[in-house]
């Protein structure tokens, strides 16, 4: 994983067929990057649903969240609608896994993102990271702790 204190690599990825996001779109906010293996898998579904339920707590910490997997923008659009998600899922589809690789969060053998988390401060600096086993939902405690520490330094 990228080390604490490093600058986050830039990205521009589709969330839906007509909507893209870049790192600059979140300038001035803390940003949670939740890399995950795939839409429609049970653990990923639980993880993204939990983060959807935590949105108000994240916003109180001046934070936004995005999920990133190698699924397509069409898959993400259907998945976000079916789960009623209110944060973007970004398609690291082509070239496959390029952003996950830049964040050292890609499993070459499986051809998918690892289940990893990053918390970036408002300047795009990595302040916390966590790599979870693929079969384990990492929850939100570490994210909230990291956001609390970032905001306490202000």
C-alpha positions in Angstrom: 0.0 0.0 0.0 1.0 3.6 -0.4 2.9 4.9 2.6 1.4 7.4 5.1 2.4 10.9 4.1 2.6 10.2 0.4 0.7 12.2 -2.2 -2.3 10.4 -3.6 -2.1 9.5 -7.3 -4.6 11.4 -9.4 -7.4 9.7 -11.2 -10.4 10.4 -13.5 -12.8 7.5 -13.5 -16.4 7.0 -14.6 -19.1 6.4 -12.0 -21.9 6.2 -14.5 -21.9 6.4 -18.3 -22.1 10.2 -18.2 -20.4 11.1 -15.0 -16.7 11.1 -14.0 -14.8 12.0 -10.9 -11.2 13.0 -10.3 -9.2 13.6 -7.2 -9.5 17.3 -7.8 -13.3 17.0 -7.5 -12.8 16.4 -3.8 -10.3 19.2 -3.2 -10.8 20.8 0.3 -12.4 17.6 1.7 -11.0 14.6 3.3 -11.5 11.6 1.0 -12.1 8.0 1.8 -11.1 5.6 -1.0 -12.6 2.2 -0.6 -11.1 -0.3 -3.1 -13.1 -3.5 -3.3 -13.1 -6.6 -5.5 -16.5 -6.5 -7.2 -20.1 -5.3 -7.3 -22.7 -7.9 -6.5 -20.5 -10.0 -4.1 -21.8 -10.5 -0.5 -19.0 -8.9 1.4 -18.6 -6.0 -0.9 -22.4 -5.4 -0.7 -22.3 -5.3 3.0 -19.3 -3.0 3.0 -20.8 -0.5 0.6 -24.1 -0.6 2.4 -22.4 0.2 5.7 -20.6 3.1 4.2 -23.9 4.4 2.7 -25.4 4.3 6.2 -22.3 6.2 7.6 -22.5 9.1 5.1 -23.8 11.6 7.7 -20.9 10.7 10.0 -18.4 11.1 7.2 -19.8 14.4 6.2 -19.6 15.7 9.8 -15.8 15.0 9.4 -15.6 17.0 6.2 -15.2 13.7 4.3 -16.5 12.2 1.0 -16.2 8.6 0.1 -15.8 6.7 -3.2 -15.8 3.0 -3.9 -13.4 1.8 -6.6 -13.4 -1.6 -8.4 -12.6 -3.0 -11.8 -16.3 -3.3 -12.7 -17.7 -1.2 -15.6 -19.6 2.0 -15.3 -22.7 0.2 -16.5 -22.3 -2.4 -13.7 -21.7 0.4 -11.1 -24.8 2.3 -12.3 -27.0 -0.8 -11.9 -25.4 -1.7 -8.6 -25.8 1.9 -7.1 -29.4 2.0 -8.1 -30.2 -1.5 -6.7 -28.5 -0.7 -3.4 -29.7 2.9 -3.3 -26.2 4.1 -2.7 -25.6 7.9 -2.3 -21.9 8.0 -3.0 -20.1 7.2 -6.3 -18.6 3.9 -7.2 -15.8 4.4 -9.7 -15.0 2.1 -12.6 -11.3 1.2 -12.8 -12.2 -0.8 -15.9 -9.9 0.2 -18.7 -7.0 0.0 -18.6 -8.1 -2.6 -16.1 -7.0 -1.8 -12.5 -4.7 1.1 -13.5 -5.8 3.2 -10.5 -5.8 0.3 -8.1 -2.2 -0.5 -9.3 -1.2 3.1 -8.7 -2.5 2.8 -5.1 -0.8 -0.6 -4.7 -4.3 -2.1 -4.2 -4.5 -4.6 -7.1 -4.4 -8.4 -7.1 -2.7 -9.4 -10.4 -3.5 -13.1 -9.9 -7.2 -12.5 -9.4 -7.5 -9.6 -11.7 -9.4 -7.4 -9.2 -8.9 -4.7 -6.6 -7.8 -5.7 -3.1 -10.1 -4.8 -0.3 -8.1 -1.7 0.9 -8.9 1.6 2.4 -7.3 5.0 2.2 -8.1 8.2 4.0 -6.7 11.3 2.4 -6.6 14.7 3.9 -8.0 17.8 2.2 -4.6 18.3 0.5 -4.6 14.8 -1.0 -2.1 13.3 1.3 -2.4 9.7 2.6 -3.1 9.9 6.3 -4.3 6.3 6.9 -4.5 3.0 5.0 -5.7 -0.5 5.7 -5.6 -3.7 3.8 -8.3 -6.2 4.8 -8.6 -9.9 3.9 -10.8 -10.1 0.8 -13.4 -12.1 2.7 -13.7 -9.6 5.6 -15.7 -6.4 5.8 -13.2 -3.9 7.3 -16.0 -1.8 8.8 -15.7 1.9 9.5 -14.0 2.3 12.9 -10.5 2.8 11.4 -11.9 5.4 9.0 -13.6 7.4 11.7 -10.5 7.3 13.9 -8.4 8.5 11.0 -10.8 11.3 10.2 -10.9 12.4 13.8 -7.1 12.6 14.0 -7.0 14.7 10.8 -9.6 17.1 12.0 -8.0 17.3 15.5 -4.8 18.7 13.8 -6.7 21.7 12.3 
